[in-house]
């Protein structure tokens, strides 16, 4: 018996020894990483070496991740723990302005002889962002005369849009291109909520305000289908027009019907790369080795010189001239709108208002551009931001809105009071409507034997998701939402010089393309980011000016950790490689969509539970 007991305790001690050693090793590794990060950060802050690269170089425009207006802040400490535990990397993001600056600078750079476009890692990007990059590629070709070559193993629809702007488009012999058009399909939860006995209390105004349909229906309403079909077709026609112009295509070469696709596919014996050649989507097929030899021939050298996008951006930063005295300030409002403060990548009522206030109080700033890329969110937070815009106008500084891919619902609310609204033809905007949602779980909890009871001095006391919502409270919330809709109509009518009836006819929560919004009077001008910058400068009568971005800085130690994480991911190869098939796994996509829906709604924090948010506007950013 004693021997057995000793054996057991020896095993426990051995296990504890292993755990203790592992704990110390992990902590020591983290400590070493942090020490290296601090040293690297201090070293880089003290000395900035000039970027040097060879003559006759190729700018390798390798786009990996999402194209965004503003990079989301990743918690550096959570990232350290995530990496230590073997979690997936946070999603990569590329600033639209970085891409545009690199392309435009390379056009004038005598050391750059060619632009190589590598878009296989490009993920999400709204059509307007693709158009802005496409316009920059077109400028590069026209002003420099230098060639652009695109090579890919496969091209998604968004990736191919950019590749089509190249002088030469090359595909791997085993690769493919699928142009599947635009669609809008939601996941609906009504029957699931019914089975779980969750009660959905919905308050809305607007025939087309369908953001809450997934919680009250099991399918898309006829009104939502009508509205979605219109703007989706408008954007698809823009896509086809742009690609057809670059590749000299006819509409029949987009294979929109499966029967037409099948006949062409059959004629090339089921070979995707041959189909791409037949449709004139590409110019050549090449293996990696053949493509490398092709570049050597084009550059007339066996040793081809490359410079990466990130390194070239560092070079561009070092090459910019000293800022002019007068400035046009850009404030980015990107993401869902929340009450209070929010980190970059989201919009906070107070934090975004503070950025606008900083621009207002800066005497060197003579004009402001509000760059909006948002489906909306909290009604209260949207009004806090708009109040600061009113203060800017009262100060005498012009402020204009530049709409990116999305500027709908709350995104339109914050834009409405600016001096001028610019939208791209493919901007998704409008969605002038409002809703409230309150879920209660009293019946779900009762099934589990959990109840809530108590006393209060008023009927309002003790309102919670665990108790039934009184009918009188439902009526109060509906009245509040209706009042919010009237405020929205009045705001738009006042700022757009329209009658309430005229606004109501084009409101009702309906989504419009920027092109149609211009015709309806909801925006002033069609154009892109640079057009809005020039427009703001003209309003301020500026000829010589610099463009700056007003943003909250990443402070001290957080910045050092983030810089280190970036370096660590370069030097430490990933243990697992995510393949295209993994990313497109339908079950994984469904689970991720449901998780995003749940966590997204849980973050909503409007004090009155009133939201001006456009669900449909997520369609072309997925």
Secondary structure, 3 states (H helix, E strand, C coil): CHHHHHHHHHHHHHHHHHHHHHHHHHHHHHHHHHHHHHHHHHHHHHCCCCCCCCCCEEEEEEEEEEEECCCCCCCHHHHHHHHHCCCCCCCCEEEHHHHHHHHHHHHHCCCEEEEEEEEEEECCCCHHHHHHHHHHHHHHHHHHCCEEEEEEEEECHHHHHHHCCCCEEEEEEEEEECCCCCCCCCCCCHHHHHHCCCEEEEEEECCCCCCCHHHHCCCCCHHHHHHHHHHHHHHHHHHHHHHHHHHCCCHHHHCCCHHHHHHHHHHCCCCHHHHHHHCCCCCEECCHHHHHHHHHHHHCCCCCEEEEHHHHHHHHHHHCCCCCCCEEEEEEEECCEECCCCCCCCEEHHHHHHHHHHHHHCCCEEEEEEEEEECEEEHHHHHHHHHHHHHHHHHCCEEEEEEEEEEECHHHHHHHCCCEEEECCCCEEECCCEEEEEEECHHHHHHCCCCCCCCCCCCCCCCCCCCCCCHHHHHHHHHHHHHHHHHHHHHHHHHHCCCHHHHHHHCCCCEEEHHHHHHHCCCCEECCHHHHHHHHHHHCCCCCCEEEECCCCCCHHHHHHHHHHHHHHHHCCCCCCCCHHHHCCHHHHHHHHHHHHHHHHHHCCCCCCEEEECCHHHHHHC
